[in-house]
């Protein structure tokens, strides 16, 4: 046999699921810790208490934070992505006004349809 110590396929699957759960939990722990320490609306004492909970009761603390602050995490992540996008646009020199001029030229040369023009224009403006 290939392996000297024979194990069943079921044991292999159970080990695989256990590894998956641990990796998933580590990912959630990193996400919650990074969100917690980026927040400005939580006091240092509040951050300390959450950290103690995350370290002392890792699974319970992680899931409690996600349940209590999940919607806030999503909003903060979205705001961070918007800030990064705006910073890249400033660095590259992108401005919505320039893009509107380009869209007008594309529409004038019949490269895009009026419907496509309106869709793209609404994305830029809104």
Number of C-alpha atoms within 10 A of each C-alpha: 5 5 6 6 6 8 9 7 9 9 10 11 11 11 12 11 12 12 12 12 12 12 12 11 16 15 12 16 21 12 14 23 17 11 17 20 13 11 13 8 8 12 10 11 9 12 15 14 12 19 19 13 17 20 14 11 11 16 16 13 19 23 17 15 19 17 10 10 15 14 11 13 18 12 12 15 13 12 12 12 12 12 12 12 12 14 13 12 13 11 9 9 9 13 12 13 11 11 14 16 11 12 19 15 13 15 17 12 10 10 12 14 13 13 10 13 17 13 11 15 16 10 10 13 9 6
